[in-house]
Amino acid sequence: MRKLVGMTLLLIALVAAICFYQVLTFGGVAFFRPENLSNLAQRVGILGIYAIGAGIVIISGGIDLSIGSVIGFVGVIMAMTVSTFGLNPWVVALGCLILGVGLGLWHGFLIGRFNLQPFVVTLCTLLLLRGLARGISGGISQKLDGFSTLGNSSILHVPIPFWILIAVALVVGFFMNFTVYGRYLYAIGRNAEAVRYSGVNVNRMRTAAYVACAVLSAVAGIVSVSYTGEVQPASAGLMFEMWAIAAAVLGGCSLRGGEGSVIGIIIGAALIKVMYNGINLLGISTEWEWAVIGVVILGGVIADAAYRQRSERKTS
């Protein structure tokens, strides 16, 4: 709870600082303009969807580095199949979700059956899917026409991607906090062996976490290609896994596993996108964004370590 309160206060302070600087520099506040808030909600929605997937895996004690490549590959598949074969984009989208299930099962199988490191397994998927996306498309930009509603329309003046994020958050939040399986994932992140000795099928639960992450990455890929209308095979989703990890860590997820919440992840996603939005509004070069994500992840890891050390000293 303290982490959530701290991150919420940090988000409020960041918004206040951006507005204050705008008033001093430009004599007005552009942050609260409807078009800016709509654009911000749209981007927070997309990031939040796949960041929740990353958070589920991190809570269970794992890591998934393939998120960005899944998003890019899904975008290429969507664009190519719809434009080449004239298939209904919603049918293709359903197929992409099934692909996400398959990828998650594959990750869980390799990690559970052969005891491979999640870092290595998902890194290989990252490279494989990125290579496939570039290979089957010839590295050429792919366009997707007639599927812009999902990514660009609004309901009650709120972008649809943000509504999707709310729906995902409600489902995942209920699962993680009010079902025994959600409690299993938290327990596995803290001490997998103890959970295994209590009779829980740890490999099956971890596989479920990777399936959820891959499916949510596929959802984000579908929404992203709907939003942009085209996909660049070499750059679509590039480094998105780092944004997802940063959002999860900022939101209170411990990279050691066993800690985190859906609300915290959404706050972390909002912090990242508000920072990015502030960089644009204040006229700062976007070339600094990678430095920002590095500082964010490092700061989150240091804060988590300091919090744990403090808790251990209190209990000892």
C-alpha positions in Angstrom: 0.0 0.0 0.0 2.8 2.4 0.8 4.3 1.8 -2.6 1.0 2.6 -4.3 0.5 5.8 -2.3 4.1 6.8 -3.1 3.7 6.2 -6.8 0.4 8.0 -6.9 1.9 11.0 -5.2 4.8 10.9 -7.6 2.4 10.9 -10.6 0.5 13.9 -9.2 3.8 15.7 -8.6 5.0 14.9 -12.1 1.8 16.4 -13.6 2.0 19.4 -11.4 5.7 20.0 -12.4 4.9 19.7 -16.1 2.0 22.2 -15.8 4.1 24.6 -13.7 6.9 24.6 -16.2 4.5 25.1 -19.1 3.0 28.1 -17.3 6.4 29.6 -16.7 7.7 28.9 -20.2 4.7 29.2 -22.5 2.2 31.1 -20.4 -0.4 28.3 -20.5 -1.1 24.7 -19.8 -1.4 22.3 -22.8 -1.4 19.2 -20.7 -5.2 19.3 -19.8 -6.3 20.0 -23.3 -8.9 17.4 -24.4 -6.9 16.2 -27.4 -3.8 15.7 -25.2 -5.6 13.9 -22.5 -7.3 11.6 -25.1 -3.9 10.8 -26.7 -2.4 10.2 -23.3 -5.2 7.8 -22.3 -4.8 6.0 -25.6 -1.1 5.4 -25.1 -1.5 4.5 -21.4 -4.2 2.0 -22.4 -1.9 0.2 -24.9 1.1 0.2 -22.6 -1.1 -0.9 -19.6 -2.5 -3.9 -21.4 0.9 -5.6 -22.1 2.5 -4.3 -18.9 -0.2 -6.2 -16.9 0.9 -9.3 -18.7 4.5 -8.7 -17.9 3.5 -8.0 -14.2 1.7 -11.4 -13.9 4.9 -13.1 -15.0 7.1 -11.0 -12.7 4.8 -11.7 -9.7 5.2 -15.4 -10.4 9.0 -15.1 -10.3 9.7 -15.1 -14.0 10.4 -12.7 -16.9 9.2 -12.3 -20.4 11.5 -10.6 -22.9 9.4 -11.5 -26.0 6.6 -9.0 -25.5 7.7 -6.4 -28.0 8.4 -9.1 -30.7 4.9 -10.6 -30.1 3.4 -7.2 -30.6 5.4 -6.6 -33.8 4.7 -10.1 -35.2 1.0 -9.9 -34.5 0.9 -6.5 -36.3 2.7 -8.0 -39.4 0.4 -11.1 -39.4 -2.7 -8.9 -39.1 -1.6 -6.5 -41.9 -0.4 -9.2 -44.3 -3.3 -11.7 -44.0 -6.0 -9.0 -44.3 -4.4 -7.2 -47.2 -3.2 -10.3 -49.1 -6.0 -12.8 -48.5 -8.8 -10.4 -47.8 -9.8 -12.1 -44.5 -12.0 -10.5 -42.0 -9.6 -8.6 -39.6 -11.7 -9.7 -36.5 -11.2 -13.4 -37.5 -7.5 -12.8 -37.9 -7.4 -11.1 -34.6 -9.0 -14.1 -33.0 -6.3 -16.3 -34.6 -3.6 -14.0 -33.2 -5.0 -14.5 -29.7 -4.8 -18.3 -30.2 -1.2 -17.8 -31.4 -0.6 -16.0 -28.1 -2.0 -19.0 -26.2 0.4 -21.2 -28.1 3.4 -19.0 -27.4 2.6 -19.0 -23.7 2.2 -22.8 -23.6 5.5 -23.1 -25.4 7.3 -20.9 -22.9 5.8 -22.7 -20.0 6.7 -26.1 -21.5 10.4 -25.2 -22.0 10.7 -23.5 -18.6 8.9 -26.2 -16.7 9.8 -29.4 -18.5 13.5 -28.7 -19.2 14.1 -26.3 -16.3 15.4 -23.6 -18.7 15.9 -20.0 -17.6 12.9 -17.8 -18.5 15.4 -15.1 -19.6 17.0 -17.4 -22.2 13.7 -18.9 -23.4 11.9 -15.6 -24.0 15.0 -14.0 -25.4 15.1 -16.7 -28.1 11.4 -16.1 -28.8 12.2 -12.4 -29.1 14.8 -13.1 -31.8 12.7 -15.7 -33.5 9.5 -13.7 -33.9 11.4 -10.5 -34.9 13.3 -12.5 -37.6 10.0 -14.1 -38.8 8.3 -10.7 -38.9 11.1 -9.3 -41.1 11.5 -12.5 -43.2 7.9 -13.0 -44.2 7.4 -9.4 -45.0 10.7 -8.8 -46.6 11.3 -6.0 -44.2 8.7 -3.9 -46.0 6.2 -1.8 -44.2 2.7 -3.4 -44.1 -0.5 -1.4 -44.1 -3.8 -2.4 -42.6 -6.9 -0.6 -43.9 -10.4 -0.7 -42.5 -9.5 -1.7 -39.0 -9.0 1.6 -37.3 -12.1 1.6 -35.0 -10.5 -0.4 -32.2 -7.4 1.8 -31.9 -8.8 5.2 -32.7 -12.4 5.4 -31.7 -13.8 6.6 -28.3 -16.7 5.7 -26.1 -18.0 8.5 -23.8 -15.0 10.5 -25.0 -12.6 7.9 -23.6 -10.4 6.0 -26.1 -11.3 2.4 -26.6 -7.8 1.2 -25.8 -8.3 2.7 -22.3 -11.6 0.9 -21.9 -9.9 -2.4 -22.9 -7.3 -1.7 -20.2 -10.0 -1.2 -17.6 -11.6 -4.5 -18.7 -8.3 -6.4 -18.5 -7.5 -4.8 -15.1 -10.8 -5.9 -13.7 -10.5 -9.4 -14.9 -6.8 -9.8 -13.9 -7.3 -8.0 -10.6 -10.2 -10.3 -9.6 -8.2 -13.3 -10.6 -5.0 -12.3 -8.7 -6.8 -11.1 -5.5 -9.9 -13.1 -5.1 -9.1 -16.6 -6.4 -6.9 -19.3 -5.0 -4.9 -19.5 -8.3 -3.9 -15.8 -8.0 -2.7 -16.4 -4.5 -0.7 -19.4 -5.8 1.1 -17.1 -8.3 2.1 -14.7 -5.5 3.3 -17.7 -3.4 5.3 -19.2 -6.2 7.0 -15.9 -6.7 8.0 -15.8 -3.0 9.0 -19.5 -2.6 8.3 -21.9 -5.5 9.7 -25.0 -3.7 7.5 -24.5 -0.6 4.4 -24.2 -2.9 5.5 -27.3 -4.8 5.8 -29.3 -1.5 2.3 -28.1 -0.6 0.9 -30.0 -3.6 0.4 -27.2 -6.1 1.5 -27.9 -9.7 4.0 -25.0 -10.0 4.8 -25.6 -13.6 1.2 -25.4 -14.6 0.7 -22.2 -12.7 3.8 -20.6 -14.3 2.6 -21.7 -17.7 -0.7 -20.0 -17.1 1.2 -16.8 -16.2 3.2 -17.0 -19.5 0.0 -17.7 -21.5 -1.7 -14.6 -19.9 1.3 -12.5 -20.8 1.5 -13.7 -24.4 -2.3 -13.2 -24.9 -2.2 -9.7 -23.5 0.8 -8.9 -25.7 -1.2 -10.2 -28.7 -4.1 -7.9 -27.7 -1.8 -5.0 -27.5 -0.4 -5.9 -30.9 -3.9 -5.9 -32.4 -4.8 -2.6 -30.8 -1.5 -1.0 -31.8 -1.8 -1.9 -35.5 -5.4 -0.7 -35.5 -4.2 2.6 -34.0 -1.3 3.2 -36.5 -2.8 1.5 -39.6 0.6 0.2 -40.6 3.4 -1.8 -39.1 7.2 -1.6 -39.6 8.5 -5.2 -39.2 11.9 -4.1 -37.9 10.7 -1.6 -35.4 7.1 -2.4 -34.4 7.1 -3.2 -30.7 10.8 -2.7 -30.4 11.9 -2.5 -26.8 8.3 -2.6 -25.6 9.2 -5.4 -23.2 11.5 -2.8 -21.4 8.6 -0.4 -21.1 6.4 -3.2 -19.7 9.0 -4.2 -17.1 9.6 -0.5 -16.2 5.8 0.0 -15.7 5.6 -3.1 -13.5 8.6 -2.2 -11.4 7.5 1.4 -11.0 4.1 0.1 -10.0 5.5 -2.0 -7.1 6.3 -5.3 -8.7 9.4 -6.8 -7.3 11.8 -8.4 -9.8 12.4 -11.1 -7.2 8.7 -12.1 -7.5 5.8 -12.4 -5.1 4.9 -8.7 -5.0 2.8 -6.3 -7.1 -0.7 -5.3 -8.0 -2.7 -4.5 -11.1 -3.5 -1.0 -9.9 0.2 -0.4 -9.3 1.1 -1.5 -12.8 -1.5 0.9 -14.3 0.0 3.7 -12.2 3.5 2.8 -13.4 2.3 2.8 -17.0 0.7 6.2 -16.5 3.9 7.5 -14.9 5.9 6.4 -18.0 3.5 7.9 -20.5 3.1 11.1 -18.6 6.9 11.4 -18.5 7.0 10.9 -22.3 4.2 13.3 -22.8 5.9 15.9 -20.7 9.1 15.5 -22.7 7.1 16.3 -25.9 5.1 19.2 -24.3 8.2 20.8 -22.9 10.1 20.6 -26.2 12.8 18.2 -24.9 14.3 15.9 -27.5 12.7 12.4 -27.5 16.2 11.0 -27.9 16.3 11.1 -24.1 13.5 8.5 -23.7 15.8 5.5 -23.5 17.9 7.2 -20.8 14.6 7.8 -18.9 13.6 4.1 -19.1 17.1 3.1 -17.8 16.9 5.4 -14.9 13.3 4.3 -14.2 14.1 0.6 -14.0 17.3 1.2 -12.0 15.5 3.5 -9.6 12.7 0.9 -9.1 15.2 -1.9 -8.4 17.1 0.2 -5.9 13.9 1.3 -4.2 12.7 -2.4 -4.0 16.0 -3.5 -2.5 16.0 -0.6 0.0 12.4 -1.4 1.0 13.2 -5.1 1.5 16.3 -4.4 3.6 14.3 -2.0 5.8 11.6 -4.6 6.3 14.1 -7.3 7.2 15.7 -5.0 9.7 12.4 -4.3 11.4 11.5 -8.0 11.6 15.0 -9.0 12.9 
